[in-house]
């Protein structure tokens, strides 16, 4: 009989993945460059919703280990609706990432993702660096308007 892998919290999985590299609370808040990075940030947001940071971190780590082993996130996350959403995000990560990058209203798009609601979409937007991007765009528009009115 084959032993099942352990998905308990430990420092390094069998794949050589260190938990310190994917700690959701330490994720950088820049735009994701890959579908995997995008999916991990969505999953981290789902795992951190309505729980303490330490519970969210452990849940995220267990879910990612399960997904990397080709299992369902239900192994690491007992909430059936959230586990289903996480599995869907991971399974459809390439399509979702393409749709996200092509979206003209990224914040609205985030609200359509599985497991992401009207409140968590703002948390996810911060994880994806979207608010920084929107602030930069608004500052550029303000500067352009100011320069334009100065020449009149």
N, C-alpha and C positions, 0 to 999 in steps of 0.2 A: 504494500500500500504506500502511495506517495504522500509525503508530508506536505501540508499546505504552508506557503510562506507566511511569516508573521508580518502583520501590518501595524504592530504596536510601534509607538514612538521610540526611535533609536537614532543614533547620530548618522548612520549611513546605511543606505539600502544595498541590496545585492548588486544593483546597477552602478554603484559608486556615487550615488547622488547624495550630496551632503545637505542636510536640512538647513544649514546656515546660508546656503546659496539661494534657497527658494522661500525664505521666511516671508510670508505675505505682508507682514507689517513693515518689512524693510524693502519691499519692492520699489524700484525706482519709478518715478511718476512721469516718465517720458512716453512718447508714443511707442506702442509695440511694433517690433520689426518683423515678427514671424507669427504665423497662426498659432503655434504652440504657446508663445509668450502671451498673445491675446487671450487664448483659452485659459491659461493659468491665472491671469488676472481676473477674468470673469468668475472662475471657480473659487478663487480666494475671496472674492466679494460675497459670493453665496455662502461660503463657509463661515465668514465673519459676521454675517447678518444676525443681529439680535443675540449675540453671545459675547462673552469677555474676549479680549484679544488672545489670551493664552488658549482658551477653548477653540477659538477660530483657527489659530495656528496649528494646533494638534490635529484638528479635523481636516484642514487643508493638506497637511503632510500625509495623513493616512489615505485620503482620497487620491492624491497624486501617486502614491506608491501602488495603490490598487489599480489605477488606470495604467501605470507603466508596466504592470504585470499582465495587462490584458483583461483584468477583472472589472467588475462593476464598482462604482464608487460606493455602492451600498455596503460593501465590506468595511469601509472607513467612516461611513456616515449613515446613521440609522433613520434619518428623516426621509421617508419614501419620496415625497414630492421633490425635495431638494436633490436627492440622489439621482432621480430620474432626469432632472434639469442638468445636473453636472455631467451625467453620461451623454446626454444629447449634445451639450456644448463641446465635449471632448471629441465625440464622433463626427460632428459637423464643423470642426474648428476651421478647416480650410475655407469652406463656403461662407461661414459667418465672418471670418476675417476679411475676405474679399468684399462682402457686402458692407462691412463696417468702413473699410477704407474708401469705398466708392460712394458712401452715403454723403449727401450734402447737409443733412441734419443729424450729426452723429449722436447728440444727446437723445433725440427722439428714437433713433435706431436702438440705442442701448435699452430703452424701455420695452422693446419687443423681444429681447433675448429671454430664453427660458430661465426661470428662477430669479429674474431681475424685475423688481417692481418700481413704483414711482419714487420711493425713497432710496432704494439701493442703487438706482441708476446714477444718482449723484455721487455716491461713494465710488462706484465703478468709474465714473468720468474722471475723478481725481486720480485713481490708480492708472488710468490710461493717459494721463497728462493732458486731458481735454480742457480743463479749466485754465491751465497755463497757456494753452494754445489760443483759447478764446480771449483771454486777457491780452495777449500779444497782438491779436488781430484787432481788438477794440482800441488799443493804444496806437496802433498804426493808422487806423481810420481817423482817430482824433487828431493825430499829428498831421495827417494829410489835409483834413478839414481846416485846421489852424493855419497851415501854410497857405492853403488856397484863399482863405479870407484875408490873409496878410497882404496878398498881392492885388487886392481889389482896390 
